[in-house]
Amino acid sequence: MNPHISRRTTLSIATAVAAGALLTGTLTTTSASAKADAPGATPLALSASARADLLKDASAKSAATAKELKLDSKEKLVVRDVVKDRDGATHTRYERTYEGLPVLGGDLVVHETKSGTREGVTRATSKSIDVATTGVSLKAAPAGARKVVWAASGTPRLAYEKVVTGTQKDGTPSKLHVITDAATGQKIYEYDAIHTGTGESQYSGSVTIGTTKSGTSYSLTDATRGGHSTYDLKHGSSGKGTLFTDADDKWGNGTNSDAATAGVDAAYGAQVTWDYYKNVQGRNGIKGDGKGAYSRVHYGNAYVNAFWDDSCFCMTYGDGEGNAKPLTSIDVAGHEMSHGVTAATAGLIYSGESGGLNEATSDIFGTSVEFYANNSKDVGDYLIGEKIDINGDGSPLRYMDKPSKDGASLDAWKTGAGNVDVHYSSGIANHFFYLLSEGSGKKTINGVSYDSPTSNGSTVTGIGRAKAEKIWFKALTTYFTSSTNYAKARTGTLSAASALYGASSAEYKAVAAAWSAVNVK
């Protein structure tokens, strides 16, 4: 364990269920709903085995239930979920099929008392189904589409359903379901199975975060980003913690008075970090295997740090001095996850000059993630941890344009740099990255003023952050090793620049100039 740093809700649900949830048609309510406020009607926490038994029992009598509900003989019920109340009542959710075809918008819930007496049925539609599925003239099915019965609006009819995947303008994944009439080819309906939840973060304002619905509640689990989940340690210091859950998919209140606020910041940071690596660097998750890590917030009591632990593949955040400023800002989240990327790639040993490079890599990509997020409440800058007030005076934790402004970090390499704490020897590479991106001298970026010096008095012209990020990532994943020091980092980044842009390119020359400007030769 290494201590460091010292949109849309994605709700993938079954097609028929999503369609049913979007219905504007008839819902048959019963006496069961009238009793919803009774204490005995609150859901009972079921063990996995207990729930499995209920589902098994319901499946065994599904044919009899369909007959009792006077469904057409061509219809079948498929059990999808069951809820049992404290008073013993059960609510069994079914999907329907018609001649083996899924019926979109045909789901229903059967309510029964403890004794098994039916109290009512909640139906997505009250219309009966009488659809010819064979022997009729049909339009050719769209490529990749499946034949279904559409019962979510109007008279049930034969249709085709095609799922078009993609990405929305804000980067949110899209699973657009397009329903067309099988006889006419005309579009009946379309909807996106990716839904949105909202969160009030402490540092990034109102944000959209990846959540997952299970039953009647939501969890802070992002199914479209490797299943990343966020847990509340409740000021403990061991174990995984408790998964954040919420009834209405609205999380936090923007202050630390609500424990979920830190969860929102951590989840949002993990989300934009995942997106950055995937969309900018072409890396599918920290290890490149499409699997998400997990985050733990509210670690310890007034813990003024955050850390990545590769053994649990997780990030952990303290709440800062007085438990007032959780270390969950965007750049800190990006920083921590990037330690995992380093562990999975170069494996830079966390001591000496390689340790400084390890820390710098996390600062570099934490900064890159912050710029990528393009969040108006936490704009991209070359300051590390400027939101978390770890020093108690409003100052950032580190400065990339002139690292020594923090009173301890190195602006340039010197003999013995490997003996300096890795959080301070990281300044050499942080300064290099800033110079490579923006160049030396005075400038203002996103409202922040910088004045970056060089150790050799040279003037460095930057090549832009986008290119600098690519060069560092390629060097990390292709040319760095566990023991890379600063001299070898220069060689590695030059090799990366050569591979990306050519050995005689302006980018290659800028890399050399930026390293020379921090006394790495």
N, C-alpha and C positions, 0 to 999 in steps of 0.2 A: 504494500500500500504506500503510495507516494503522496504526501500532502503537497498541495500546490496553491497557487494564486495568492499566497502571502509573500379557418379559415374556413381554417375552416374545420369544423368538426368532421372527422372522417368516420362515418357510421355505415359500414357495409352490412346490409341486411338482405334477407331473401327477397327475390323479386316480387313474389305475390304479397308478402308482408308489406313491402314498401308501397305497393300499389294500394293495398287496403288502407294504409295509413293516410293516403292522399285522397281518399274518397270524399266526395261532397254529397253523396247519395244517402240512402236510408240507413240508419243504425237503429236496430230494435233494442230498446233498453228494457230492463226488467226490474222486478222487485229487488234483485241482487244489488243493483246500483243504489237503490234507496237506502240500503243497509251499509253502504260503504264506510260511513263515519262511525259505525259501532265498533267498540274496542276489539270485539272478537273477530271482526272482519279484517284486521291487520294481517298481512302476510306472515306466514310462519317460515322461519329459516330452515330450509330442508337440507339434509345431508345429500351428497351425491347419490348414495344408494337409495335413499328414500324417494328422491325425485325420479330415479330410474324405475323404481317399482311402480310409481304412479303412472308414468308414461307407458310402461308395459301393460298395466291393467287397462288403460284407456285404449291402447292399440288393439288389445284382444277383443274389446267390445265395440270397436269403431263401426263395423258393419251393422250391428244392431242399432247403434246410435243414429247412423245415416237413415235407417229404415224408420225409426221413431220420429225423426225430423222430417219424414216424408220427402226425402231427396229422390231424384230420378234414379232408376235402377242402374243407369250408366255412370252414376257418380260414386266416388269413394272419398272417405275422410282419411286424412293423414295427420296424425298427432304431431304437433310442433312444440307445444309448451304446456306446462301445468303449474298452477299456483294453488297452494293450500293455505287457508286462513287459520288463525288460531282457534276458531270455533269449529274447525273440522270441515268447513265448506271448501269445495274445490272449483276451480275455473280452468277448464281444459280448452286449449286453443287448437283448432284444426285448420289445415289447408284442405282444399278440395281438388279432385281431379274429375275430368269428364271424358270418358272413353280413353283414359290413360293420359290425357293432356292436362297440364297445369291450368287451373282456373285462376286467373289474376283478378283479385278483387272478390274472391269467393270465400275468404276465410271467415270463420265464426268461432265463438266462444260459448261453451256449454257450462252453465252454472248449476251446481248441485249442492245440496245440504250434506251434512255429515252422514246422514242415513242413506244418501244416494238419491234422494228425491230431487227431480229437476225443478229448479226455480225459474229458469228462463234461458233464453239464448240471445246473445248479441251477434248480429249478422252484419257483415260488410254490405251485403245487398239482400233485399227481400225478393228479388226477381228470380223466377225459375229459369233453368237452363234447358233449351231445346235447340241444339245446334247440329246441323249436318256436317260431319267431318270427312265424309268420303262421298264419292259420286257426284261431286259438284265442281263447277268450273272455278279454278283458283288461279290467282296470279302467282308467278314464280316467287318463291321465298327469297328475300334478300340474302346475300352471302353471309353465312354465319348466324342466321336467324333460326329460331325454333318456333314450332307451331304451338299456339296456346288458345285458350278460350278467354276472351276479354269480357269481364263482368263488372269492371270497376265503374263504368259509366254507360248509361243508355241500356239498350237491349243486349244481352249477352250475344257475342258473335265470335266466329272463328277469326283468328288474327295471327300475325307473326310478331315476334319480339326479337329485336336486335339490340345488343349492348355495345355502345360505342365508347371506348375508353380514351382518355386524353387528359389534358391539364387545363384548368381554368386560368383566366388572366392573372390571378393573384398567386398562381402556383398550386392551388388546391387540385388534387386528383379529381377526375370526373369519370363517372360511370353512367353515361346517358342511355336510358332505356327508351327505345323508340318502338311504339306499337303501331302497326299498320293493318288495315282491314285485308284479310286474305282474299276476299272476292274482288275488291276494287283497287287495292294497292294504295289507298289513301291513308294518310297518317291519322290515327285516332287520338294518340296521346303520346306525350314524352315526359320523362321526369329523370332527375338525377338522383341516384341512390347514395350519393355523398351528401350528407346533411351538414348543417352548421351549428356549432355551439359557440358560446362566447365566454370570455374570461376577463376579469379586471386585474391586470398585473400591477405590481408596485412600480416597475421601471419602464414598461413599454406601453402603458395605457390599455385601452380595450383591444383585445386581440382575439383571433380565432385560433382554436387549438384542436388537436386531434383527440376525439373521445370515442367511446364505444358504448352502445346501448345493450343492456342485458336485462331482460324482463322489463321492469318499470323504472329502472335507474340507469345512470350512466357512470362509467368509470373513466379515469384519466389514463386511458390506454389508446395509443394511436395505432390502429390496425394497419394503416397504409404506410407506416414508416417502421416496419420491422417489429411492431408490437411494443414499442417503447411505452413503459408505464411509469407513473410517478407515485411515490409512496411518502407517507407522513411518519417520521420517526418519533414525533411527539416528544422531542427533547431526549430521546433515548440515544444510545450509542452502539447498539448491536442489533442484529437481525435486519430483516428487510423493511419492516415497518408495515403500515396499513395502507392499502391502495385507496387513493382518493376516490370517493363516489359522490354522486349528487343526483337529486331527483329531477331537476329541471334543466340540466345542462348549462347552467349559468354559474360560473365559478369565481370565488373570491370577491373582494370589494375594493381592491386597490390599495389596501393598507394591511399592515401585519396584525391587525386585530382579528382577521379571518385567516386561519391556518391555510386555507386553500389558495390564498393569494400567492404565497411562495411556490406552491405547486403549479400555479398558472405560469409563473415566470420560468420555472425549471422546464416545464413541458414545452413552452413556447421556444425557449432556447434550444432544447433538443430538436424540436421540429425544424427550426430554421437552419440548424447545423446539419441535420440530415439532408435537407434540401440543398444546402450549399455544396456539400461534398458530392451529391448526386448530380446536380445540375451544372456545377462549375467544374468539378474535378472528375466527374464520371465514376465516382466511387459509390457503390450501393451498400451503405452502412459502414460502420466503423471498421469492421474486419473485411468489408467487401463481400460479405456473404448474405446480405439482405436482412440480417438479424439486428434488432434494436437492442440497445442497452437498457438500463433502467435508472431512474433518479430517486434519490432520497433527500428530503428536505427536513428542516428543523432538527438537525443533528446536534446533540449535546445541549448545553446551557451556555448561551452567549459565546458560542464557538466562532472565532474570528478567522475562518478559513473555509476552504472547499478542497476536495481531493478526488482524484480518480484512482480506483482500485481495479487493476486488470484481472485479479483473481475472481472478483464477483461481476466483472464487466459492468460496473456501475459508477455513477457520479454521486457525490454526497456534498450537501451544502449546509454550513452552519448559518446561524441567524445574526452573527455579528455582535458587536459590543451592545450590551443591554437587550439583546434579542430584538433590536430595532431595525437592522438593515441586513436582511438575508443576502447571502452572496450569490444571488441567482440572476444577475444581469445577463444580457445577451452575450457579451464578450467573455464573461466567466464561464457560461455554459459551453460556448464554443471552445474555449481554452481547455476545459476538462475533457470533453469528448475527443479533442485532438490528441490528448495524451494516449488515448486508446488507439488512435490511428498510428501514432508513432510506435506504440508497443507492437502493433500488428505489422509494421513495415520495417523501418530501420532498426527499431529496438534500441535506440540510443540509451546507453547506460546512464543512470541518473546520478552521476557525480562527475567531477572534473569538467573539462571543456565539453564533453559529449552531453553532460547533464545540463550545461548552459544552453546548448543547442536544442536539447529536449524541451526545456522551458520556453525558449524563444520560438520554437515551432508552434507551441500552443498559443503563445501571444500573437504570433503572425496569423494563425488561422482563426483565433478568437476575434481578432480585429477584422479579418476578412469576412467572417460570418456577420459581424455587426454591420459592416457596410452592405453586405448582401441583403440583410433583413430590411433595410430601407425603412426603418421605423421612425416616425416623426418625433416620438417621445424619447428615443435613444438613438440619435443619429450616429452614423459611422464616423469614427475618429481614430487617431493614433494614440489614444490614451487607454491605459489598461485599468479596468475597474473604477472608472470615474463615477459610476452611479452608486457604488456600495459604501462609499465613505469609510473605508477601512482605517484611514488615519485619523478620523474624527474631526477633521478640519475642512472637509469638502474637497481635498486634493485627490488626484488619481493615485493609484497604486504605483503605476509605472508610466514613463513617457518614452515613446519610440523615437521621436525626433531628436531628443537630447536626454538620453537615459539618466545621466548624472543629476538631473534636476530632482530626483527622488532622494538624493543625498548618499546613495550607496552604489548604484549601478554603474557599470563601466560604459563609457562612450566608445572606447576603442580597445583593441587587444593590447596586452602588455605581458611581460614575463610574470608568471605566477597567476595568470588569469584562471587557470584550472583549480587554484586553491581558494578562489572566491566562491561564496555561496551561489548555487546555480541560479537563483532568482535574480542575482545581480550580474553574474557573468553573462547572463542571457542578453544583457544590454548591447553587447557587441553585435549580435545577429539582428536584434530588433532595430538597431540604428542602421545597419546595412539594409534591411528591408525597407525602412522608411526612405533612405536615400535612393535606393533603386526605384522605388515607386514614385516619389515626389521630387527628388533632387534636394540640393542643399539650399541654404538661405531662408529668407523670410517668405511666408505665404499664409493665407487664410483658407481653410477648407471646412466647409459646413459650419462656418461660424467660429471655428477654433483657430487661434493663431499659433504658428509654428516658426521656429528659427533654428534650423539644423546646421551645426558646424561640421567641419571635417578635420581629421587629425593632421592631415598633410597640407592644409590650406587650399586644397583644390576646389573647384566648382563642379558639382555633379549634376547632370541633367537626368531626371527620372524618365522611366519608360512607361509609367502608369502602373497602378496597382494590379490590374487584371493580368498583365504579363508577368509581373513580379511573383504573384501567387502561383501561376503555372510553373514558373521556374523552380520555386521552392518546393512545390509538391512533387515535381518530377525528380528533383534531387533527392528528396526524402525517400521516395518509394523506389528509386532506381539506383541511386549512386551513394547514398549514405549507408553506413554500417553501424553496428552497435558502438563502435569505438571512435567514430569520426570526431576529429577535433576541428578547430577553426581553419587551420591550413587546408585540411582535407575537405572541409565544407566549401571553401573557395573553389577547389578543384571540382568538387561535385556539382556545384551550381553552374560553373563554367561548362561542364559537360552537358548539363541539362539545357543551358541556353544554346549551346551548339546544336544539340539534337532538335530543339524546338524551332530555332530561328537561323541557325547556321553559324559557323565559326568566324565568319567575317561580318556578322550582323551588328547593327547598332546595339541590339540587346546584349550580345556577348560582351561587347566593349563596355557597356554600362555596368554589367556585373563585375567586371574586373575593376572598373573605376570606383564602384561603391565599396568593394572590399578594401581597396587601397586606402580609401577615405576613412576606414576604421582600423587601419594599421594591420590588416591581414594580408600578407604577401605570399 
